[in-house]
Amino acid sequence: QVQLTESGGASVQTGESLRLSCALSGRILRLHLMGWYRQAPGKERVLVATITPDGDTNYADSVQGRFTISRDQRTWDLQMNSLKPEDTAVYYCYAAFWKTNYWGQGTHVTVSA
């Protein structure tokens, strides 16, 4: 069984930084993509960033240049710099295996103007 646990969410001011972490417990065989999504109030969940086991990354246009995703074998982090109020959301970590995807419970990030 796979479990994802996020940490690092907080309330910050515009321009500040936060680092989110996701820890995976359970199997890692056939894990092929890790990442972060976010869901703002009243909006759909959208991709923020992904990273492959080989280290290939992908970012949403809205965070390119401000956010950086990195990984270890069982953890992946999202370094968020120059935060803006529009980054306010619940952030979910995500793990994609062959035929099965897993989500964390979510961690709240609030950015005040």
ROTIDO-287616 format. One record per residue: residue number from 1; chain; z, y, x of N, C-alpha, C in turn; residue in one letter. Coordinates in Angstrom, 2 decimals, always signed. Layout:
seq/mol/n.c3/n.c2/n.c1/ca.c3/ca.c2/ca.c1/c.c3/c.c2/c.c1/type
NUM/A/Z/Y/X/Z/Y/X/Z/Y/X/A
...
***
This chain:
seq/mol/n.c3/n.c2/n.c1/ca.c3/ca.c2/ca.c1/c.c3/c.c2/c.c1/type
1/A/+0.00/-1.18/+0.84/+0.00/+0.00/+0.00/+0.00/+1.24/+0.89/Q
2/A/-0.77/+2.24/+0.52/-0.87/+3.47/+1.29/-0.10/+4.58/+0.58/V
3/A/+0.63/+5.34/+1.34/+1.35/+6.49/+0.81/+1.09/+7.68/+1.71/Q
4/A/+0.82/+8.83/+1.09/+0.60/+10.07/+1.83/+1.73/+11.04/+1.50/L
5/A/+2.28/+11.64/+2.53/+3.38/+12.57/+2.35/+3.05/+13.88/+3.04/T
6/A/+2.97/+14.95/+2.23/+2.68/+16.27/+2.78/+3.97/+17.02/+3.08/E
7/A/+3.86/+17.97/+3.99/+4.97/+18.88/+4.28/+4.40/+20.18/+4.80/S
8/A/+5.22/+21.23/+4.73/+4.84/+22.49/+5.34/+4.53/+23.62/+4.38/G
9/A/+4.45/+23.33/+3.09/+4.16/+24.39/+2.15/+5.29/+25.41/+2.10/G
10/A/+4.92/+26.66/+1.83/+5.92/+27.73/+1.79/+5.31/+28.96/+1.14/A
11/A/+6.16/+29.97/+0.97/+5.71/+31.28/+0.52/+5.66/+32.21/+1.72/S
12/A/+4.51/+32.85/+1.91/+4.31/+33.74/+3.06/+3.64/+35.02/+2.61/V
13/A/+3.53/+35.97/+3.53/+2.84/+37.22/+3.29/+1.39/+37.14/+3.79/Q
14/A/+0.56/+38.01/+3.25/-0.83/+38.09/+3.70/-0.88/+38.28/+5.22/T
15/A/-1.76/+37.51/+5.85/-1.95/+37.60/+7.29/-1.11/+36.64/+8.10/G
16/A/-0.13/+36.04/+7.47/+0.73/+35.08/+8.18/+0.05/+33.72/+8.29/E
17/A/+0.74/+32.83/+8.97/+0.20/+31.49/+9.22/+1.14/+30.41/+8.67/S
18/A/+0.57/+29.26/+8.38/+1.32/+28.08/+7.98/+0.64/+26.86/+8.56/L
19/A/+1.42/+25.81/+8.76/+0.86/+24.55/+9.20/+1.31/+23.47/+8.24/R
20/A/+0.36/+22.82/+7.61/+0.64/+21.71/+6.71/+0.43/+20.40/+7.47/L
21/A/+1.24/+19.43/+7.14/+1.11/+18.11/+7.75/+1.04/+17.04/+6.69/S
22/A/+0.28/+16.00/+6.98/+0.18/+14.85/+6.09/+0.44/+13.60/+6.91/C
23/A/+1.35/+12.78/+6.44/+1.67/+11.54/+7.13/+1.26/+10.36/+6.26/A
24/A/+0.57/+9.43/+6.87/+0.10/+8.23/+6.16/+0.98/+7.04/+6.53/L
25/A/+1.50/+6.37/+5.53/+2.21/+5.11/+5.76/+1.43/+4.00/+5.09/S
26/A/+1.45/+2.82/+5.71/+0.68/+1.70/+5.19/-0.52/+1.42/+6.08/G
27/A/-1.49/+0.74/+5.52/-2.63/+0.31/+6.32/-3.52/+1.47/+6.71/R
28/A/-4.20/+1.33/+7.83/-5.21/+2.30/+8.24/-6.56/+1.63/+8.46/I
29/A/-6.64/+0.33/+8.24/-7.92/-0.35/+8.40/-8.91/+0.20/+7.40/L
30/A/-10.09/+0.55/+7.87/-11.18/+1.09/+7.06/-10.90/+2.50/+6.54/R
31/A/-9.97/+3.21/+7.19/-9.80/+4.63/+6.88/-10.96/+5.38/+7.51/L
32/A/-11.75/+6.09/+6.73/-12.93/+6.73/+7.30/-12.99/+8.24/+7.12/H
33/A/-12.06/+8.79/+6.35/-12.06/+10.24/+6.20/-10.67/+10.70/+5.77/L
34/A/-10.21/+11.78/+6.39/-8.95/+12.39/+6.02/-9.19/+13.86/+5.73/M
35/A/-8.34/+14.44/+4.92/-8.59/+15.84/+4.65/-7.57/+16.50/+3.77/G
36/A/-7.93/+17.71/+3.38/-7.10/+18.53/+2.51/-7.96/+19.13/+1.40/W
37/A/-7.41/+19.10/+0.21/-7.98/+19.79/-0.93/-6.93/+20.76/-1.45/Y
38/A/-7.33/+21.67/-2.30/-6.38/+22.57/-2.92/-6.77/+22.86/-4.36/R
39/A/-5.76/+23.17/-5.14/-5.97/+23.50/-6.54/-5.18/+24.75/-6.87/Q
40/A/-5.91/+25.80/-7.15/-5.28/+27.06/-7.55/-4.97/+27.01/-9.04/A
41/A/-4.02/+27.82/-9.50/-3.66/+27.82/-10.92/-4.88/+28.05/-11.81/P
42/A/-5.08/+27.16/-12.76/-6.17/+27.29/-13.70/-7.54/+26.94/-13.17/G
43/A/-7.61/+26.38/-11.97/-8.90/+26.05/-11.37/-8.94/+24.57/-10.99/K
44/A/-10.14/+24.12/-10.65/-10.33/+22.74/-10.26/-9.88/+22.52/-8.81/E
45/A/-9.61/+21.28/-8.49/-9.28/+20.92/-7.12/-10.56/+20.97/-6.28/R
46/A/-10.47/+21.63/-5.14/-11.65/+21.80/-4.28/-11.33/+21.42/-2.84/V
47/A/-12.37/+21.07/-2.14/-12.23/+20.67/-0.75/-11.87/+21.88/+0.12/L
48/A/-10.96/+21.64/+1.06/-10.61/+22.66/+2.04/-11.19/+22.26/+3.40/V
49/A/-10.83/+21.06/+3.85/-11.29/+20.60/+5.16/-11.17/+19.10/+5.24/A
50/A/-12.06/+18.49/+6.01/-11.99/+17.05/+6.25/-12.20/+16.78/+7.73/T
51/A/-11.74/+15.59/+8.13/-11.92/+15.17/+9.51/-12.10/+13.66/+9.53/I
52/A/-12.99/+13.19/+10.37/-13.22/+11.75/+10.50/-12.35/+11.19/+11.63/T
53/A/-12.24/+9.87/+11.71/-11.49/+9.29/+12.83/-12.06/+9.68/+14.20/P
54/A/-13.34/+10.01/+14.23/-13.97/+10.44/+15.48/-13.76/+11.91/+15.77/D
55/A/-13.17/+12.63/+14.81/-12.88/+14.04/+15.03/-13.90/+15.01/+14.48/G
56/A/-14.89/+14.53/+13.76/-15.86/+15.43/+13.15/-15.22/+16.15/+11.97/D
57/A/-15.39/+17.45/+11.93/-14.72/+18.26/+10.90/-15.72/+18.93/+9.97/T
58/A/-15.21/+19.28/+8.80/-15.99/+20.00/+7.81/-15.04/+20.94/+7.09/N
59/A/-15.50/+22.17/+6.85/-14.65/+23.17/+6.21/-15.35/+23.83/+5.04/Y
60/A/-14.57/+24.22/+4.05/-15.09/+25.07/+3.00/-15.42/+26.43/+3.60/A
61/A/-16.45/+27.07/+3.06/-16.86/+28.37/+3.57/-15.71/+29.37/+3.52/D
62/A/-14.89/+29.26/+2.50/-13.83/+30.24/+2.29/-12.73/+30.18/+3.35/S
63/A/-12.65/+29.09/+4.09/-11.60/+28.96/+5.10/-12.15/+28.85/+6.51/V
64/A/-13.47/+28.75/+6.64/-14.09/+28.61/+7.95/-13.64/+29.75/+8.88/Q
65/A/-13.20/+29.37/+10.06/-12.75/+30.37/+11.02/-11.29/+30.74/+10.92/G
66/A/-10.65/+30.37/+9.81/-9.22/+30.68/+9.63/-8.36/+29.42/+9.65/R
67/A/-8.90/+28.32/+9.15/-8.16/+27.07/+9.07/-8.73/+26.08/+10.09/F
68/A/-7.83/+25.25/+10.61/-8.23/+24.20/+11.55/-7.55/+22.90/+11.17/T
69/A/-8.34/+21.86/+11.03/-7.79/+20.54/+10.74/-7.77/+19.73/+12.03/I
70/A/-6.71/+18.98/+12.23/-6.59/+18.13/+13.41/-5.91/+16.83/+12.98/S
71/A/-6.00/+15.82/+13.84/-5.46/+14.54/+13.44/-4.91/+13.74/+14.61/R
72/A/-3.98/+12.87/+14.27/-3.53/+11.79/+15.13/-3.90/+10.52/+14.40/D
73/A/-3.38/+9.42/+14.79/-3.77/+8.18/+14.13/-3.32/+8.15/+12.67/Q
74/A/-2.11/+8.58/+12.41/-1.56/+8.48/+11.06/-1.15/+9.82/+10.47/R
75/A/-1.40/+10.90/+11.16/-1.08/+12.21/+10.62/-2.26/+13.15/+10.80/T
76/A/-2.39/+14.07/+9.89/-3.37/+15.13/+10.07/-2.79/+16.43/+9.56/W
77/A/-3.07/+17.47/+10.30/-2.50/+18.78/+10.05/-3.57/+19.77/+9.65/D
78/A/-3.14/+20.79/+8.94/-4.01/+21.90/+8.59/-3.32/+23.18/+9.06/L
79/A/-3.83/+23.76/+10.12/-3.33/+25.03/+10.60/-4.05/+26.14/+9.85/Q
80/A/-3.27/+26.95/+9.15/-3.84/+28.01/+8.32/-3.42/+29.35/+8.87/M
81/A/-4.38/+30.12/+9.34/-4.12/+31.45/+9.89/-4.73/+32.51/+8.98/N
82/A/-4.26/+33.72/+9.17/-4.79/+34.86/+8.41/-4.84/+34.56/+6.92/S
83/A/-3.74/+34.10/+6.40/-3.69/+33.70/+4.99/-3.90/+34.88/+4.07/L
84/A/-4.56/+34.58/+2.94/-4.88/+35.58/+1.94/-4.28/+35.15/+0.61/K
85/A/-4.08/+36.10/-0.31/-3.57/+35.72/-1.63/-4.43/+34.66/-2.32/P
86/A/-5.73/+34.68/-2.09/-6.61/+33.69/-2.71/-6.45/+32.29/-2.12/E
87/A/-5.66/+32.15/-1.08/-5.33/+30.83/-0.54/-4.17/+30.19/-1.30/D
88/A/-3.57/+30.93/-2.20/-2.47/+30.40/-2.99/-2.94/+29.21/-3.81/T
89/A/-2.26/+28.08/-3.67/-2.67/+26.86/-4.35/-1.67/+25.75/-4.04/A
90/A/-1.84/+24.65/-4.74/-1.19/+23.41/-4.34/-2.18/+22.68/-3.42/V
91/A/-1.72/+22.31/-2.25/-2.56/+21.65/-1.26/-2.26/+20.15/-1.27/Y
92/A/-3.31/+19.37/-1.37/-3.18/+17.91/-1.43/-3.86/+17.30/-0.21/Y
93/A/-3.17/+16.38/+0.43/-3.86/+15.64/+1.47/-4.52/+14.42/+0.86/C
94/A/-5.51/+13.94/+1.56/-6.47/+12.99/+1.01/-6.87/+12.01/+2.09/Y
95/A/-6.98/+10.74/+1.70/-7.43/+9.71/+2.64/-8.44/+8.84/+1.93/A
96/A/-9.58/+8.67/+2.55/-10.64/+7.85/+1.97/-10.80/+6.58/+2.78/A
97/A/-10.65/+5.48/+2.05/-10.89/+4.16/+2.62/-12.14/+3.58/+1.98/F
98/A/-12.55/+2.42/+2.47/-13.66/+1.72/+1.85/-13.28/+1.41/+0.40/W
99/A/-13.95/+2.04/-0.55/-13.81/+1.83/-1.99/-12.54/+2.42/-2.61/K
100/A/-11.63/+2.97/-1.85/-10.38/+3.48/-2.42/-10.00/+4.80/-1.78/T
101/A/-9.57/+5.74/-2.61/-9.09/+7.03/-2.10/-7.63/+7.20/-2.49/N
102/A/-6.91/+7.92/-1.64/-5.50/+8.18/-1.91/-5.22/+9.67/-1.81/Y
103/A/-4.23/+10.10/-2.60/-3.83/+11.50/-2.61/-2.34/+11.61/-2.39/W
104/A/-1.94/+12.70/-1.76/-0.54/+13.02/-1.68/-0.08/+13.69/-2.95/G
105/A/+1.21/+14.01/-2.99/+1.80/+14.62/-4.19/+1.50/+16.11/-4.27/Q
106/A/+1.15/+16.73/-3.18/+0.86/+18.15/-3.17/+2.00/+18.97/-2.60/G
107/A/+1.64/+20.04/-1.94/+2.63/+20.97/-1.40/+2.16/+22.39/-1.72/T
108/A/+3.11/+23.23/-2.16/+2.77/+24.56/-2.66/+2.66/+25.56/-1.52/H
109/A/+1.59/+26.33/-1.57/+1.41/+27.45/-0.66/+1.21/+28.71/-1.51/V
110/A/+2.05/+29.69/-1.29/+1.95/+30.96/-2.01/+1.81/+32.08/-0.99/T
111/A/+0.77/+32.88/-1.16/+0.53/+33.99/-0.24/+0.63/+35.28/-1.04/V
112/A/+1.57/+36.11/-0.68/+1.80/+37.37/-1.39/+1.08/+38.52/-0.67/S
113/A/+0.61/+39.45/-1.50/-0.11/+40.61/-0.93/+0.85/+41.55/-0.22/A
***
